[in-house]
Amino acid sequence: MKNFLKYLLTIFLLTFTTQSLANKYLSKADNLFGMSKFDL
């Protein structure tokens, strides 16, 4: 049971950090190109 909780926590942390990193990168790209993420 403890291992399962550790597994869940790891997944949560990984997704959270990946998402925040992606958001940081996307906002930087927005500033560079001056357009929204969905305007291609």
Backbone as ProteinMPNN parsed JSONL, in Angstrom:
{"seq_chain_A": "MKNFLKYLLTIFLLTFTTQSLANKYLSKADNLFGMSKFDL", "coords_chain_A": {"N_chain_A": [[0.842, -1.207, 0.0], [1.919, 1.221, 0.802], [3.847, 1.568, -1.158], [2.243, 1.916, -3.385], [1.03, 4.379, -2.832], [3.282, 5.987, -2.87], [3.923, 5.737, -5.536], [1.694, 6.966, -6.764], [2.046, 9.585, -5.795], [4.487, 10.236, -6.976], [3.78, 10.221, -9.704], [1.922, 12.313, -9.688], [3.543, 14.484, -8.934], [5.326, 14.487, -11.075], [3.625, 15.042, -13.289], [2.712, 17.539, -12.489], [5.066, 19.15, -12.387], [5.895, 18.92, -15.044], [3.757, 20.142, -16.336], [3.87, 22.779, -15.318], [6.36, 23.537, -16.261], [5.887, 23.354, -19.021], [3.925, 25.344, -19.259], [5.434, 27.599, -18.547], [7.261, 27.617, -20.662], [5.501, 27.939, -22.82], [4.379, 30.459, -22.285], [6.645, 32.003, -22.564], [7.129, 31.606, -25.266], [4.832, 32.806, -26.248], [5.367, 35.485, -25.595], [7.571, 35.896, -27.211], [6.635, 35.53, -29.849], [4.352, 36.956, -29.883], [1.68, 36.031, -29.977], [-1.266, 34.037, -29.386], [-1.362, 30.706, -27.912], [-2.981, 29.126, -29.461], [-3.366, 30.34, -31.834], [-2.381, 29.798, -34.981]], "CA_chain_A": [[0.0, 0.0, 0.0], [2.783, 2.393, 0.859], [4.461, 1.716, -2.473], [1.229, 2.436, -4.297], [0.891, 5.81, -2.555], [4.495, 6.639, -3.372], [3.771, 5.735, -6.987], [0.743, 8.023, -7.097], [2.664, 10.872, -5.507], [5.493, 10.482, -8.011], [3.065, 10.578, -10.937], [1.346, 13.64, -9.497], [4.632, 15.47, -8.977], [5.85, 14.542, -12.44], [2.691, 15.76, -14.158], [2.66, 18.933, -12.061], [6.271, 19.851, -12.825], [5.885, 18.986, -16.502], [2.768, 21.132, -16.744], [4.35, 24.125, -15.018], [7.442, 23.807, -17.211], [5.272, 23.597, -20.327], [3.28, 26.654, -19.195], [6.493, 28.591, -18.581], [7.789, 27.642, -22.021], [4.488, 28.476, -23.719], [4.25, 31.9, -22.084], [7.828, 32.596, -23.172], [6.895, 31.585, -26.709], [3.832, 33.837, -26.5], [6.024, 36.775, -25.557], [8.474, 36.001, -28.354], [5.939, 35.621, -31.13], [3.239, 37.875, -29.756], [0.41, 35.448, -30.396], [-1.739, 33.051, -28.425], [-0.917, 29.34, -28.197], [-3.867, 28.443, -30.386], [-3.334, 31.029, -33.123], [-1.271, 29.278, -35.782]], "C_chain_A": [[0.874, 1.252, 0.0], [3.438, 2.654, -0.502], [3.49, 2.319, -3.476], [1.057, 3.943, -4.097], [2.109, 6.571, -3.072], [4.426, 6.783, -4.889], [2.833, 6.852, -7.439], [1.358, 9.403, -6.907], [3.697, 11.226, -6.57], [4.837, 10.926, -9.307], [2.507, 11.998, -10.838], [2.424, 14.707, -9.616], [5.179, 15.612, -10.39], [4.929, 15.334, -13.347], [2.666, 17.243, -13.805], [3.866, 19.709, -12.567], [6.298, 19.98, -14.339], [4.924, 20.071, -16.981], [3.271, 22.544, -16.492], [5.489, 24.497, -15.957], [6.882, 24.134, -18.587], [4.613, 24.975, -20.353], [4.314, 27.768, -19.27], [7.004, 28.748, -20.001], [6.791, 28.282, -22.979], [4.336, 29.979, -23.542], [5.461, 32.619, -22.657], [7.653, 32.681, -24.678], [5.866, 32.648, -27.084], [4.485, 35.202, -26.542], [6.912, 36.964, -26.782], [7.702, 36.277, -29.636], [4.73, 36.536, -31.082], [1.927, 37.314, -30.264], [-0.003, 34.402, -29.382], [-1.311, 31.658, -28.852], [-1.728, 28.721, -29.329], [-3.944, 29.155, -31.736], [-2.136, 30.544, -33.915], [-1.279, 29.908, -37.166]], "O_chain_A": [[0.598, 2.217, -0.713], [3.565, 3.798, -0.938], [3.874, 3.134, -4.314], [0.952, 4.695, -5.066], [1.984, 7.657, -3.637], [4.815, 7.807, -5.45], [3.137, 7.59, -8.377], [1.208, 10.282, -7.757], [3.776, 12.372, -7.013], [5.277, 11.888, -9.937], [2.607, 12.784, -11.78], [2.247, 15.709, -10.308], [5.461, 16.719, -10.848], [5.384, 16.201, -14.093], [2.606, 18.1, -14.686], [3.716, 20.801, -13.116], [6.679, 21.025, -14.867], [5.229, 20.822, -17.907], [3.123, 23.417, -17.347], [5.578, 25.641, -16.402], [7.336, 25.07, -19.245], [4.721, 25.696, -21.344], [4.112, 28.764, -19.965], [7.165, 29.865, -20.492], [7.171, 29.07, -23.844], [4.182, 30.706, -24.523], [5.331, 33.725, -23.182], [7.983, 33.693, -25.296], [6.002, 33.314, -28.11], [4.192, 36.0, -27.433], [6.996, 38.064, -27.329], [8.073, 37.155, -30.416], [4.147, 36.858, -32.117], [1.149, 38.02, -30.905], [0.824, 33.931, -28.601], [-0.942, 31.442, -30.006], [-1.217, 27.885, -30.075], [-4.529, 28.625, -32.681], [-0.995, 30.844, -33.562], [-0.419, 29.598, -37.991]]}, "name": "protein", "num_of_chains": 1, "seq": "MKNFLKYLLTIFLLTFTTQSLANKYLSKADNLFGMSKFDL"}
